[in-house]
Amino acid sequence: MRGNRMWLVIAAAAGLAGCGDRRVVFQVDVLSYLDASQREFPFGPIPPAPGGFATGEQPVVQDQTVHLLGGASSVAEVQSVSIASTTVSTTSSGSGLDTLRLYLSDESTDPMMTSPVMVLPLQLVAGSTDTTHVDISGDQRVADLFMGQRLRMALTTSYRGPSSGSDLNGVISVVQIDAVVIAGRKPY
């Protein structure tokens, strides 16, 4: 594994030297760090209640380490990071809302002790399947996290059930969490 990382660092350095604007682009498949059981999670039954019963924020992924390209920070400086996330929600009964939150932190900080880097609001309607896509970019705090060798990730959910009618039931699948990292040559 260490040999593979060294080749990636060499390739990054060569890419930086050969590009006209001296930038290299990495795609990090953050979702691949989650087990299949962490990518899909059922919800319900959430009973109807006046104003809609709220579950509060519940962890789906408590604390997952994401390994990044080690050694790249010695030849490149992260200039920007954009993250894209896609979820598919299938609601079998009831209606309500959900809010997924993605947290990222450095390796020495509990991700739940930071502000979420991404918030995905979901509208849940009985008998429907809905795809939600969210993109973020331009957050320097996130870009700084990708300078390290590892970062930590957490994912939470927070449901609000129906005010009346049937219990809210269904399943949410996270189908994409991709980070595009643009790095440039370090100024010397």
C-alpha positions as CSV (number, residue, x, y, z in Angstrom):
1,M,0.0,0.0,0.0
2,R,2.8,2.4,0.9
3,G,4.4,1.8,-2.6
4,N,1.0,2.7,-4.2
5,R,0.9,5.9,-2.3
6,M,4.4,6.9,-3.3
7,W,3.5,6.3,-7.0
8,L,0.4,8.5,-6.5
9,V,2.6,11.3,-5.0
10,I,5.1,11.0,-7.9
11,A,2.2,11.1,-10.4
12,A,0.8,14.1,-8.7
13,A,4.1,15.9,-8.8
14,A,4.6,15.0,-12.4
15,G,1.0,16.3,-13.1
16,L,1.7,19.5,-11.4
17,A,5.0,20.0,-13.3
18,G,3.4,19.2,-16.7
19,C,0.1,21.2,-16.4
20,G,0.0,24.7,-17.8
21,D,-1.7,26.1,-14.7
22,R,0.1,23.6,-12.5
23,R,-3.0,22.0,-11.0
24,V,-4.1,18.5,-10.4
25,V,-7.6,17.2,-9.7
26,F,-8.3,14.3,-7.4
27,Q,-11.7,12.6,-6.9
28,V,-12.3,11.1,-3.5
29,D,-15.2,8.6,-3.4
30,V,-16.1,9.3,0.3
31,L,-19.1,6.9,0.1
32,S,-16.7,4.0,-0.6
33,Y,-15.5,4.3,3.1
34,L,-19.0,3.3,4.3
35,D,-20.2,-0.3,4.6
36,A,-23.3,-1.2,2.6
37,S,-25.2,-1.3,5.9
38,Q,-24.3,2.4,6.5
39,R,-25.4,3.5,3.0
40,E,-29.1,2.5,3.4
41,F,-31.2,2.9,6.4
42,P,-34.9,2.3,7.0
43,F,-37.0,4.7,9.0
44,G,-40.3,4.3,10.9
45,P,-42.8,3.7,12.1
46,I,-42.9,7.3,13.1
47,P,-46.4,7.9,14.5
48,P,-48.6,10.9,13.6
49,A,-48.7,13.6,16.3
50,P,-49.9,17.2,16.4
51,G,-47.2,19.3,14.6
52,G,-45.4,16.0,13.6
53,F,-43.3,14.0,16.0
54,A,-39.6,14.9,15.7
55,T,-37.0,12.3,16.3
56,G,-34.2,14.7,16.9
57,E,-30.8,14.3,15.3
58,Q,-29.8,10.6,15.3
59,P,-26.4,9.3,14.0
60,V,-26.4,6.9,11.0
61,V,-22.6,6.9,10.7
62,Q,-21.1,7.8,14.1
63,D,-17.5,8.3,13.3
64,Q,-15.8,6.9,10.1
65,T,-12.1,7.5,9.2
66,V,-11.5,8.5,5.5
67,H,-7.9,7.9,4.4
68,L,-6.6,10.5,1.9
69,L,-3.6,10.7,-0.3
70,G,-0.7,10.6,2.1
71,G,2.4,12.7,1.3
72,A,0.6,14.8,-1.4
73,S,0.7,17.8,0.9
74,S,4.5,17.9,0.5
75,V,4.2,18.7,-3.2
76,A,0.7,20.2,-3.5
77,E,-1.5,22.7,-1.8
78,V,-5.3,22.1,-1.8
79,Q,-6.9,25.1,-3.5
80,S,-10.6,24.1,-3.4
81,V,-12.8,21.2,-2.6
82,S,-16.4,20.6,-3.8
83,I,-18.6,17.8,-2.5
84,A,-21.6,16.3,-4.2
85,S,-24.1,14.1,-2.4
86,T,-27.1,12.2,-3.8
87,T,-29.8,10.3,-1.8
88,V,-32.8,8.4,-2.8
89,S,-35.7,8.2,-0.4
90,T,-38.6,5.8,-0.8
91,T,-41.6,6.4,1.4
92,S,-43.9,3.5,1.8
93,S,-46.5,5.2,4.1
94,G,-47.2,8.5,5.8
95,S,-45.5,11.7,5.0
96,G,-43.0,13.9,6.7
97,L,-39.6,15.5,6.5
98,D,-36.0,14.5,7.1
99,T,-32.7,16.4,7.3
100,L,-29.5,14.5,6.6
101,R,-26.3,16.2,7.9
102,L,-22.8,15.4,6.8
103,Y,-20.0,16.3,9.3
104,L,-16.3,16.3,8.5
105,S,-13.4,17.0,10.9
106,D,-9.7,16.5,11.2
107,E,-8.4,13.3,12.6
108,S,-8.1,14.6,16.2
109,T,-11.6,16.1,16.4
110,D,-15.0,14.3,16.9
111,P,-16.9,15.3,13.7
112,M,-20.1,15.7,15.7
113,M,-18.4,18.6,17.6
114,T,-18.2,20.7,14.3
115,S,-20.7,22.3,12.1
116,P,-22.2,20.2,9.3
117,V,-20.5,20.7,6.0
118,M,-23.6,19.6,4.1
119,V,-27.3,19.6,4.9
120,L,-29.7,17.6,2.8
121,P,-33.4,18.4,3.3
122,L,-35.8,15.6,2.3
123,Q,-39.5,15.7,1.6
124,L,-41.1,12.3,2.3
125,V,-44.4,11.6,0.7
126,A,-46.3,8.2,0.9
127,G,-45.9,6.0,-2.2
128,S,-43.1,8.1,-3.7
129,T,-39.4,7.8,-4.5
130,D,-37.4,11.0,-4.5
131,T,-33.8,11.8,-5.5
132,T,-32.1,14.7,-3.7
133,H,-28.8,16.1,-4.9
134,V,-26.7,18.7,-3.1
135,D,-23.4,20.3,-4.1
136,I,-21.2,22.5,-1.9
137,S,-18.0,24.3,-2.7
138,G,-15.9,27.2,-1.5
139,D,-15.7,26.2,2.1
140,Q,-12.1,26.8,3.2
141,R,-12.5,24.7,6.3
142,V,-13.4,21.7,4.2
143,A,-10.4,22.4,1.8
144,D,-8.1,22.5,4.8
145,L,-9.4,19.1,6.0
146,F,-8.3,17.5,2.7
147,M,-4.7,18.6,3.2
148,G,-4.2,16.0,5.9
149,Q,-3.7,12.2,5.5
150,R,-7.1,11.4,7.2
151,L,-10.3,13.0,8.1
152,R,-13.3,11.8,10.1
153,M,-16.9,11.7,8.9
154,A,-20.3,11.4,10.6
155,L,-23.8,11.3,9.0
156,T,-27.0,12.0,10.9
157,T,-30.7,12.0,10.3
158,S,-33.6,13.9,11.9
159,Y,-37.1,13.0,11.0
160,R,-40.4,14.9,11.5
161,G,-43.4,12.6,11.2
162,P,-46.9,13.3,10.0
163,S,-49.4,15.5,11.9
164,S,-52.2,13.0,11.1
165,G,-52.8,9.9,9.0
166,S,-50.6,6.9,8.7
167,D,-47.2,6.2,10.4
168,L,-44.2,7.4,8.4
169,N,-42.2,4.4,7.0
170,G,-39.6,4.0,4.3
171,V,-35.9,3.8,3.5
172,I,-33.2,6.3,2.5
173,S,-30.2,5.3,0.4
174,V,-27.1,7.4,0.1
175,V,-25.9,6.7,-3.4
176,Q,-23.1,9.4,-3.8
177,I,-20.7,11.3,-1.6
178,D,-17.9,12.5,-3.9
179,A,-15.3,15.1,-3.2
180,V,-13.4,16.8,-6.1
181,V,-10.1,18.2,-4.8
182,I,-8.1,20.7,-6.9
183,A,-4.5,21.1,-5.8
184,G,-1.8,23.4,-7.1
185,R,1.9,23.5,-6.7
186,K,3.1,24.8,-3.4
187,P,4.8,28.2,-3.5
188,Y,8.4,27.9,-2.4
